Amino acid sequence: APRRDPELLAGTFTPVQLVDLIRHGTRYPTTKQLQGLLQTHRPGDWMEGQLVEKGRQDMRQLALRLATLFPDLISRENYGLLRLVTTSKHRCVDSSAAFLQGLWQHYYAGLPLPDVSDMECDPPRINDKLMRLFDHCDKFLTEVKRNDLALYHVEAFKTGPEMQKIINKVADTLKVSVNNLSADLIQVAFFTCSFDLEIKGIHSPWCDVFDVDNPKVLEYLNDLKQYWKRSYGYAINSRSSCTLFQDIFLHLDKAVEQKQRSQMVSSPVILQFGHTETLLPLLSLMGYFKDREPLTAYNFKEQDHSKFRSGCIVPYASNLIFMLYHCENAKTSQKEFEVQVLLNEKVLPLAHS
């Protein structure tokens, strides 16, 4: 059910435009995540990274919630004006299609569901240079993605006491030598457990090798990777999303200009489908979820209440909304238009407004 944040602007504020960056829905794991288990799979057997049915349902439900929360913009009348942008990855293209299907079912209940290409709005447009900037920023590729030393803290944590404790425990449970296990294999087991739970709704036997404290350590290991590869670890991580940030505000500026000229806003709803790597750098550029001390391989205990918990910030179907409002009773021209930011349908303070 849609949860209406009490801080959402209402009353004398009229919605003008909604720009939403959306992470794809639940998907199969990727080869990188389960590399140890996939070496025996034949080519063609593996649905690597592709959207699962639950992921399509994630998108249909998100579409229904947003249409309920913002009926003035995400309306049947505006359906033909929807503008969708996606990356070329199947999970994003399929997420955008499922979102449109969710809206169609909402507006045209009982009617047969057409193919996306036959719907009233334009089909999703692929734009990797905008939505996958991390593949096109030379400085990021050189200094971070292709730099073996960039993830020093991730590798150091893998050999640290917290991970070693888990390796010892799992080795004892499985009755195997500690020398036959590694942090990477432990991660594979943990991913197998979590994906079975997430995709199939079943309790995998691999879940039984962990105790209640292990997930906190493994979550921190993942957060370290996201922090140093996608967020505050290096300045270029967030700066690589400057083009996307600018693109969002160009849309908002155009809508303001059209409203001031008493014209119809040409794109009242813009939906952009991407990845964790699309949202996290942008949130970091805007200064959200930044801790006083950086996440390192050596301060696991001190970061017990860290703001930077990537699994909570950008889960599947997470979305970052920029809502543009027109204020009817504004006393100055500078207050005539307001922008409100929401993450996962909850209002975020806009630090620089």
Secondary structure as the mmCIF struct_conf table of DSSP 4:
data_model
#
loop_
_struct_conf.conf_type_id
_struct_conf.id
_struct_conf.beg_label_comp_id
_struct_conf.beg_label_asym_id
_struct_conf.beg_label_seq_id
_struct_conf.end_label_comp_id
_struct_conf.end_label_asym_id
_struct_conf.end_label_seq_id
TURN_TY1_P TURN_TY1_P1 PRO A 6 GLU A 7
BEND BEND1 LEU A 8 LEU A 8
TURN_TY1_P TURN_TY1_P2 GLY A 11 THR A 12
STRN STRN1 PHE A 13 ARG A 23
STRN STRN2 ARG A 27 ARG A 27
HELX_LH_PP_P HELX_LH_PP_P1 TYR A 28 THR A 30
TURN_TY1_P TURN_TY1_P3 THR A 31 LEU A 34
HELX_RH_AL_P HELX_RH_AL_P1 GLN A 35 LEU A 38
TURN_TY1_P TURN_TY1_P4 GLN A 39 THR A 40
HELX_LH_PP_P HELX_LH_PP_P2 HIS A 41 ARG A 42
TURN_TY1_P TURN_TY1_P5 PRO A 43 GLY A 44
BEND BEND2 ASP A 45 ASP A 45
TURN_TY1_P TURN_TY1_P6 GLU A 48 GLY A 49
HELX_LH_PP_P HELX_LH_PP_P3 GLN A 50 GLN A 50
STRN STRN3 LEU A 51 LEU A 51
HELX_LH_PP_P HELX_LH_PP_P4 VAL A 52 VAL A 52
HELX_RH_AL_P HELX_RH_AL_P2 GLU A 53 LEU A 69
TURN_TY1_P TURN_TY1_P7 PRO A 71 LEU A 73
BEND BEND3 ILE A 74 ARG A 76
TURN_TY1_P TURN_TY1_P8 GLU A 77 ASN A 78
HELX_RH_3T_P HELX_RH_3T_P1 TYR A 79 LEU A 81
STRN STRN4 ARG A 83 THR A 86
BEND BEND4 SER A 88 LYS A 89
HELX_RH_AL_P HELX_RH_AL_P3 HIS A 90 TYR A 107
BEND BEND5 TYR A 108 TYR A 108
TURN_TY1_P TURN_TY1_P9 ALA A 109 GLY A 110
BEND BEND6 LEU A 111 LEU A 111
HELX_RH_3T_P HELX_RH_3T_P2 VAL A 116 ASP A 118
BEND BEND7 MET A 119 CYS A 121
HELX_LH_PP_P HELX_LH_PP_P5 ASP A 122 PRO A 124
STRN STRN5 ARG A 125 ILE A 126
HELX_RH_AL_P HELX_RH_AL_P4 ASP A 128 MET A 131
TURN_TY1_P TURN_TY1_P10 ARG A 132 ARG A 132
HELX_RH_3T_P HELX_RH_3T_P3 LEU A 133 ASP A 135
TURN_TY1_P TURN_TY1_P11 HIS A 136 HIS A 136
HELX_RH_AL_P HELX_RH_AL_P5 ASP A 138 PHE A 140
HELX_RH_PI_P HELX_RH_PI_P1 LEU A 141 LYS A 145
TURN_TY1_P TURN_TY1_P12 ARG A 146 ARG A 146
TURN_TY1_P TURN_TY1_P13 ASP A 148 LEU A 151
HELX_RH_AL_P HELX_RH_AL_P6 TYR A 152 LYS A 158
TURN_TY1_P TURN_TY1_P14 THR A 159 THR A 159
BEND BEND8 GLY A 160 GLY A 160
HELX_RH_AL_P HELX_RH_AL_P7 PRO A 161 LEU A 174
TURN_TY1_P TURN_TY1_P15 LYS A 175 LYS A 175
HELX_RH_3T_P HELX_RH_3T_P4 VAL A 178 ASN A 180
HELX_RH_AL_P HELX_RH_AL_P8 ALA A 183 PHE A 195
HELX_RH_PI_P HELX_RH_PI_P2 ASP A 196 LYS A 200
HELX_RH_3T_P HELX_RH_3T_P5 PRO A 205 VAL A 209
TURN_TY1_P TURN_TY1_P16 VAL A 212 ASP A 213
HELX_RH_AL_P HELX_RH_AL_P9 ASN A 214 ARG A 230
BEND BEND9 SER A 231 SER A 231
TURN_TY1_P TURN_TY1_P17 TYR A 232 GLY A 233
BEND BEND10 TYR A 234 TYR A 234
HELX_RH_AL_P HELX_RH_AL_P10 ALA A 235 ARG A 239
TURN_TY1_P TURN_TY1_P18 SER A 240 SER A 241
HELX_RH_AL_P HELX_RH_AL_P11 CYS A 242 GLN A 260
TURN_TY1_P TURN_TY1_P19 ARG A 261 SER A 262
HELX_LH_PP_P HELX_LH_PP_P6 GLN A 263 VAL A 265
BEND BEND11 SER A 266 SER A 266
BEND BEND12 PRO A 268 PRO A 268
STRN STRN6 VAL A 269 GLY A 274
HELX_RH_AL_P HELX_RH_AL_P12 THR A 276 LEU A 285
TURN_TY1_P TURN_TY1_P20 MET A 286 PHE A 289
BEND BEND13 ARG A 292 GLU A 293
TURN_TY1_P TURN_TY1_P21 ALA A 297 TYR A 298
TURN_TY1_P TURN_TY1_P22 PHE A 300 HIS A 305
BEND BEND14 LYS A 307 LYS A 307
HELX_RH_AL_P HELX_RH_AL_P13 SER A 310 ILE A 313
BEND BEND15 VAL A 314 VAL A 314
TURN_TY1_P TURN_TY1_P23 TYR A 316 ALA A 317
STRN STRN7 ASN A 319 CYS A 327
TURN_TY1_P TURN_TY1_P24 GLU A 328 ASN A 329
BEND BEND16 LYS A 331 THR A 332
HELX_RH_3T_P HELX_RH_3T_P6 SER A 333 LYS A 335
BEND BEND17 GLU A 336 GLU A 336
STRN STRN8 PHE A 337 LEU A 343
TURN_TY1_P TURN_TY1_P25 ASN A 344 GLU A 345
STRN STRN9 LYS A 346 LEU A 348
TURN_TY1_P TURN_TY1_P26 ALA A 351 HIS A 352
#
